[in-house]
Amino acid sequence: MDSAKNLPVAIIGAGPVGLAAAAHLIERGLEPLILEAGPTAGAAIEQWRHIRLFSPWQYNTDAAAARLLASTDWDAPEPTALPTGGDLIDDYLTPLASLPAIASHLHTGARVAAVTRKGMDRTHSRNRDTTPFVVRVEHADGEVREYQAAAVIDASGTWSTRNPLGTSGLPAPGETAAAESISAPLPDVLGRDREAFAGRTAVVVGAGHSAANTLINLSELATQTPGTRIVWAIRGTSAAKVYGGGDADGLAARGQLGSRLRSLVESGAVELHTGFGIASLATTDGAVTLTSTDGRTLAADVVVPATGFRPDLDLLRELRLDLDPAVEAPRELGPLIDPEFHSCGTVEPHGARMLAHPEQDFYIVGMKSYGRAPTFLLATGYEQVRSVAAALAGDREAADAVQLVLPETGVCSSDVGTSCDVPAAVPAGIVAETSGGCCGAPEPVLVGFPTGLAHGRSGEN
């Protein structure tokens, strides 16, 4: 960063991890430029503010951010309390974003359209590492501006790019046409979205904890509004991984979630359909018919896509990235988080070295760094940006000294492909979730993002 040391470090996204990155940069004497597409910090979390996280406050705040807040009259939350997404915004992100040290560098309503190097596309190599980045931003008032930066940290999350309902990673035929009947991944069925669900048939698609949250909330709505019908469709042959460890789960809130859902299914309040890979959707007079790959059909008034998320890489097209071909995470990180082979929360602490790309001084952090893998935790993201800030400041020893202490759950699961929700993050997301720990090994704490803020994704179908 020496050749462009007078330029700021651009941070894409003002969620928990993005603001934590800013706090660490400030402590290192570096200037952040924080670009948030939404109208406020934590705008993505606002969409699932009704969801309670699985992990307590002590795992949901960043150390550098807390140090900044401690210099004010901030009333730190009770460490053992379980916050909702709304609490995360109101009691942490909003006060943090309001600090002069952060607010003076924060631009809201600023959607990043592209990142490149000044005067060169990805094919040009000469003097590339010493050439400033250019970040093209579309502002809410219609103005398009380009900012120069010494480095770029992409903490934009994955909430805006959910996985499709169809199998094979593609939207099912008819899915686009049915868009008006497809809700957000974590709808507020007892609040602002109540009218869309009350007295109607809802089909929830997905086998993660985001799906579980929505199903339980729908069951409450059904007790209040007769005629509300709840259908749950999953691609797998069993919902056992969503039920989790019950009373044996080290994260009590998650265990209770699974136990409640199991009871609802066994009582018939939730109608479960397993092995339901969606082949197509058809819309007629506002109603949607979902057809499975084996020919079965389900009728719905509204469909909830709790199918997880994937990274939006279009804005990074002119950068030189090195991504794992399976999960679209940084190549060295990919094999450690691939849900095809890892069902336990045993991802080792990692920082700038593992997150690096051929594009020098560019990093993807937070939920987006996990690509399509649904196991991200907020605490993991905070350690990522601590390391990245140290690396950008030239403190390689601190950057490489990564460590992360997480609680043990004592729950063991042999399920493969476990979903670890938020929204991420969210829900950037963000509800981090996992189905269980590895027989006494530390498991990442789950945080409620629509899958992941701590959380990873909302789930798989």
C-alpha positions in Angstrom: 0.0 0.0 0.0 3.1 2.3 0.2 2.7 3.8 -3.3 -0.9 4.9 -2.6 -0.6 5.5 1.2 -2.3 8.9 1.0 -5.5 7.2 -0.4 -8.2 5.7 1.7 -9.0 2.0 2.0 -12.4 1.4 0.4 -14.8 -0.8 2.4 -17.8 -2.2 0.5 -20.7 -2.6 2.9 -21.5 -1.1 6.3 -22.7 -4.2 8.1 -21.1 -5.7 11.2 -18.0 -6.9 9.4 -17.6 -3.8 7.2 -17.8 -1.4 10.2 -15.5 -3.7 12.2 -13.0 -3.4 9.3 -13.3 0.4 9.5 -12.7 0.3 13.3 -9.5 -1.7 12.9 -8.2 0.5 10.1 -8.8 3.6 12.2 -6.8 2.0 15.1 -4.0 1.4 12.6 -3.9 5.0 11.5 -5.5 4.2 8.1 -8.4 6.1 6.5 -11.5 4.1 5.6 -13.9 5.0 2.8 -17.1 3.1 3.7 -19.6 2.6 0.9 -23.1 1.2 1.8 -25.8 0.6 -0.8 -28.6 0.9 1.7 -29.9 4.0 3.4 -28.3 3.2 6.7 -25.6 1.0 8.2 -26.9 -2.6 8.6 -29.5 -2.1 5.9 -29.6 -5.8 5.0 -30.1 -6.8 8.6 -33.1 -4.4 8.8 -34.9 -6.9 6.6 -34.7 -9.6 9.2 -34.7 -7.5 12.4 -37.4 -9.7 13.8 -35.1 -12.8 13.9 -33.3 -13.7 17.2 -29.7 -14.8 16.9 -28.5 -18.1 18.4 -25.3 -16.7 19.9 -25.1 -14.1 22.7 -23.8 -10.5 22.5 -20.3 -11.5 23.5 -19.8 -13.1 20.1 -21.5 -10.5 18.0 -19.4 -7.4 18.7 -16.0 -6.7 17.4 -13.2 -5.7 19.8 -11.9 -2.7 17.9 -15.5 -1.4 17.4 -16.2 -1.9 21.1 -13.1 0.1 22.0 -14.3 3.0 19.9 -17.8 2.8 21.5 -16.3 2.6 25.0 -15.0 6.1 24.6 -18.6 7.4 24.5 -21.6 6.9 26.7 -22.5 3.6 24.9 -24.4 1.2 27.1 -22.8 -2.1 26.2 -25.4 -4.9 26.0 -25.4 -7.8 28.5 -22.8 -10.2 27.1 -25.0 -13.3 27.7 -28.2 -11.9 26.2 -29.4 -13.1 22.8 -30.1 -10.2 20.5 -32.5 -9.9 17.6 -31.4 -8.4 14.3 -33.1 -5.3 15.4 -31.1 -5.2 18.6 -27.9 -5.7 16.6 -28.8 -2.6 14.6 -30.2 -0.4 17.4 -27.8 -1.2 20.2 -24.6 -1.7 18.2 -24.4 -0.8 14.5 -26.3 2.5 14.7 -24.2 3.8 17.7 -21.1 2.7 15.9 -22.0 4.3 12.6 -22.8 7.5 14.4 -19.4 7.9 15.9 -17.6 10.9 14.2 -14.6 8.6 13.5 -16.9 6.4 11.4 -19.6 8.7 10.3 -17.2 11.1 8.6 -16.1 8.3 6.3 -19.5 6.6 5.7 -21.5 7.1 2.5 -24.9 5.5 2.5 -27.1 5.1 -0.7 -23.8 4.3 -2.4 -24.0 1.1 -4.4 -20.7 -0.1 -5.8 -21.1 -1.0 -9.4 -17.5 -2.0 -10.2 -13.9 -2.2 -8.9 -10.9 -2.0 -11.1 -7.4 -0.5 -11.3 -6.9 3.1 -12.6 -6.5 3.1 -16.3 -6.2 -0.7 -16.7 -8.5 -3.8 -17.0 -7.6 -7.2 -15.6 -5.4 -8.1 -18.6 -2.8 -5.4 -17.8 0.1 -6.4 -15.5 2.8 -3.8 -15.7 2.9 -1.7 -12.6 -0.5 -3.1 -11.6 0.4 -3.6 -7.9 1.3 0.1 -7.5 -1.6 1.5 -9.4 -4.6 2.8 -7.3 -7.9 1.0 -7.3 -10.9 2.8 -8.8 -14.3 2.1 -7.2 -17.3 3.1 -9.4 -20.3 4.1 -7.2 -23.9 4.7 -8.1 -25.4 7.1 -5.6 -29.1 7.2 -4.6 -29.5 10.6 -6.3 -28.5 9.1 -9.6 -24.9 10.5 -9.6 -22.1 8.1 -10.6 -18.8 8.8 -9.1 -15.4 7.1 -9.1 -13.3 7.0 -6.0 -9.6 6.1 -5.9 -8.4 3.8 -3.1 -5.1 2.3 -1.9 -6.8 -1.0 -1.1 -10.3 -2.5 -1.2 -12.1 -4.7 1.4 -15.3 -6.2 0.0 -17.7 -6.9 3.0 -20.8 -6.6 0.9 -22.3 -9.9 2.0 -24.6 -12.1 0.0 -28.1 -11.2 1.2 -29.0 -9.6 -2.1 -28.2 -12.7 -4.1 -30.2 -15.7 -2.9 -29.9 -19.2 -4.4 -32.6 -20.1 -6.8 -35.5 -22.5 -6.0 -34.6 -24.9 -8.8 -32.2 -27.7 -8.7 -28.7 -27.8 -10.3 -28.0 -24.2 -9.2 -30.4 -22.7 -11.8 -33.7 -21.0 -11.4 -36.5 -23.4 -12.1 -38.5 -22.9 -15.2 -41.3 -20.4 -14.3 -39.4 -19.1 -11.2 -38.8 -15.6 -12.7 -42.5 -15.3 -13.8 -43.6 -16.3 -10.3 -41.5 -13.5 -8.6 -44.5 -11.6 -7.2 -45.5 -14.8 -5.3 -42.0 -15.3 -3.9 -41.2 -13.6 -0.6 -38.0 -12.4 1.0 -35.8 -15.2 2.4 -36.8 -14.3 6.0 -40.2 -12.6 5.9 -41.6 -11.0 9.0 -44.8 -13.1 8.9 -46.0 -11.8 12.3 -45.3 -8.2 11.5 -44.8 -6.1 8.4 -45.4 -9.1 6.0 -48.4 -10.5 7.9 -51.0 -9.7 5.3 -49.2 -11.7 2.6 -49.4 -14.9 4.7 -52.5 -14.6 7.0 -55.2 -17.1 5.9 -53.2 -18.3 3.0 -51.0 -21.3 2.0 -47.3 -20.8 2.4 -44.7 -23.2 1.0 -41.3 -22.8 2.7 -38.4 -24.2 0.7 -35.1 -25.0 2.4 -33.5 -27.1 5.1 -31.7 -24.6 7.2 -32.4 -22.7 10.4 -33.8 -19.8 8.4 -36.5 -22.1 7.2 -37.1 -23.3 10.8 -37.5 -19.7 12.0 -40.1 -18.9 9.4 -42.0 -22.2 9.9 -42.3 -21.5 13.6 -43.4 -18.0 13.1 -46.0 -19.2 10.6 -47.3 -21.7 13.1 -47.9 -18.8 15.5 -49.7 -16.9 12.8 -51.8 -19.9 12.1 -53.1 -20.0 15.7 -54.1 -16.4 15.3 -55.6 -16.6 11.8 -57.7 -19.6 10.7 -57.0 -20.8 7.2 -53.3 -20.3 7.3 -51.7 -23.4 6.0 -48.0 -24.2 6.3 -46.1 -26.5 3.9 -42.4 -27.3 4.2 -40.5 -28.7 1.1 -36.9 -30.0 1.3 -34.7 -31.6 -1.2 -33.2 -34.1 1.2 -34.8 -37.3 2.5 -34.8 -36.2 6.2 -35.2 -33.1 8.3 -33.0 -34.4 11.1 -30.2 -32.0 10.6 -32.6 -29.0 11.1 -34.0 -30.6 14.3 -30.4 -30.7 15.6 -29.4 -31.8 19.1 -32.5 -30.7 21.0 -31.7 -30.5 24.7 -28.2 -31.7 24.1 -27.3 -28.7 21.9 -24.7 -26.4 23.5 -26.5 -23.4 22.0 -29.8 -23.7 23.9 -31.7 -21.3 21.5 -30.8 -23.4 18.5 -31.7 -26.7 20.3 -35.1 -25.2 21.2 -35.7 -24.1 17.7 -35.2 -27.6 16.3 -37.3 -29.2 19.0 -40.2 -26.9 18.4 -40.1 -27.5 14.7 -40.0 -31.3 15.2 -43.1 -31.0 17.4 -44.9 -28.9 14.8 -44.2 -31.5 12.1 -45.2 -34.4 14.2 -48.4 -32.7 15.2 -49.3 -32.0 11.6 -49.2 -28.2 12.1 -46.4 -28.1 9.5 -46.9 -30.4 6.5 -43.4 -31.7 5.5 -42.6 -33.0 2.0 -39.1 -34.6 1.7 -37.2 -35.4 -1.5 -38.9 -32.4 -3.1 -36.4 -31.0 -5.6 -38.2 -28.3 -7.5 -38.4 -28.9 -11.3 -40.8 -26.0 -12.2 -43.2 -23.3 -11.1 -46.4 -22.3 -12.8 -48.5 -19.3 -11.9 -52.3 -19.1 -12.4 -54.4 -16.2 -11.1 -51.9 -15.4 -8.4 -51.5 -19.0 -7.2 -48.3 -21.0 -7.7 -47.9 -24.7 -8.4 -44.5 -26.2 -7.6 -43.7 -29.4 -9.4 -41.0 -31.7 -8.1 -38.5 -33.6 -10.1 -40.5 -36.8 -9.5 -43.8 -35.2 -10.6 -45.4 -34.4 -7.3 -47.1 -30.9 -7.0 -47.7 -28.4 -4.2 -50.0 -25.4 -4.4 -49.1 -22.1 -2.7 -50.3 -18.6 -2.4 -46.7 -17.5 -1.4 -43.4 -19.3 -1.6 -40.6 -18.6 1.0 -37.1 -19.2 -0.6 -35.0 -20.2 2.4 -32.5 -21.7 0.0 -29.3 -19.9 1.0 -27.2 -17.3 -0.8 -24.3 -16.9 -3.2 -21.8 -14.1 -3.8 -22.3 -11.4 -6.4 -19.0 -11.3 -8.3 -20.0 -9.1 -11.2 -18.7 -6.0 -9.6 -15.2 -7.6 -9.3 -15.0 -8.7 -13.0 -11.9 -6.5 -13.7 -9.9 -7.8 -10.7 -7.7 -10.8 -10.6 -9.3 -13.2 -8.2 -8.3 -16.8 -7.2 -11.5 -18.6 -6.1 -12.2 -22.1 -5.1 -14.1 -23.7 -8.1 -16.7 -25.3 -5.8 -17.8 -22.7 -3.2 -16.4 -19.5 -4.8 -14.4 -18.6 -1.7 -10.7 -17.7 -1.8 -8.9 -20.7 -3.0 -7.0 -21.6 0.1 -10.2 -21.2 2.3 -12.5 -23.1 0.0 -11.6 -26.7 0.9 -11.9 -25.9 4.6 -15.5 -24.8 4.4 -16.9 -26.9 1.6 -20.3 -28.1 2.9 -20.1 -31.2 0.7 -17.4 -32.5 3.0 -17.6 -30.4 6.2 -20.6 -30.6 8.5 -19.0 -29.4 11.7 -17.9 -26.0 12.8 -14.2 -26.6 12.8 -12.9 -24.1 10.3 -9.6 -22.9 11.5 -9.0 -19.2 12.3 -7.8 -17.4 9.2 -6.8 -14.0 8.1 -5.2 -11.9 5.4 -2.8 -14.6 4.1 -5.5 -17.1 3.4 -7.9 -14.5 2.1 -5.4 -12.9 -0.3 -5.9 -12.9 -4.1 -3.5 -12.3 -7.0 -4.9 -8.7 -6.9 -2.7 -7.2 -4.3 -4.4 -5.3 -1.4 -7.8 -6.6 -2.3 -9.7 -8.8 0.1 -13.2 -10.3 0.3 -14.2 -10.7 4.0 -17.3 -11.6 6.0 -20.1 -13.8 4.6 -19.1 -13.1 1.1 -15.6 -14.6 1.8 -17.4 -18.0 2.3 -18.9 -17.9 -1.2 -21.7 -20.4 -1.3 -20.7 -22.2 1.9 -23.3 -21.8 4.6 -21.1 -21.9 7.7 -19.9 -18.3 8.3 -19.8 -16.8 11.8 -19.6 -13.2 12.8 -16.7 -13.8 15.2 -14.8 -15.3 12.2 -15.4 -12.2 10.2 -14.2 -10.0 13.0 -10.9 -11.9 13.1 -10.6 -11.7 9.4 -10.7 -7.9 9.3 -8.4 -7.6 12.3 -5.8 -9.5 10.3 -6.5 -7.7 7.0 -6.1 -4.3 8.7 -2.8 -5.4 10.2 -1.6 -6.6 6.8 -2.5 -3.3 5.1 -0.7 -1.4 7.8 2.4 -3.5 7.1 2.3 -5.5 10.4 2.7 -8.9 9.0 3.4 -10.5 12.3 0.0 -9.4 13.7 -1.7 -10.3 10.5 -0.5 -13.9 10.7 -1.2 -14.3 14.4 -4.8 -15.4 13.9 -6.8 -17.0 16.7 -10.4 -17.5 17.5 -12.0 -19.0 20.6 -15.5 -20.3 20.2 -17.8 -22.3 22.4 -18.1 -26.1 22.4 -21.5 -27.5 21.7 -20.9 -31.1 22.5 -23.3 -32.0 19.7 -22.1 -34.3 17.0 -23.6 -34.6 13.5 -22.8 -36.8 10.6 -25.0 -34.9 8.2 -23.2 -33.5 5.2 -24.1 -30.2 3.7 -25.3 -28.7 6.9 -26.7 -25.2 6.6 -25.3 -22.4 8.8 -27.5 -19.4 8.5 -28.3 -15.2 7.5 -29.4 -13.9 7.0 -26.2 -13.7 6.4 -26.0 -12.4 6.2 -28.2 -12.6 5.9 -29.5 -12.6 6.0 -24.3 -9.9 4.9 -25.9 -11.3 5.5 -27.1 -12.7 9.1 -27.8 -15.9 10.8 -25.0 -18.2 11.3 -26.0 -21.7 11.8 -24.7 -25.2 11.9 -26.3 -28.5 12.7 -23.9 -29.6 15.3 -20.3 -29.6 16.6 -17.8 -32.3 16.2 -17.8 -34.5 19.3 -16.1 -32.2 21.7 -14.3 -30.0 19.1 -15.0 -26.3 19.2 -17.8 -25.2 17.0 -18.3 -21.8 15.6 -21.0 -19.9 17.4 -24.2 -19.4 15.4 -25.3 -16.0 14.8 -28.6 -15.1 13.5 -28.3 -13.5 10.2 -30.7 -14.6 7.8 -28.1 -17.1 7.7 -25.1 -16.3 8.9 -24.0 -12.8 10.1 -22.4 -14.5 12.3 -24.4 -16.3 10.2 -23.9 -18.0 7.0 -26.8 -18.6 4.8 -30.5 -19.1 5.2 -30.3 -22.7 4.2 -30.3 -25.3 1.5 -33.3 -27.0 0.0 
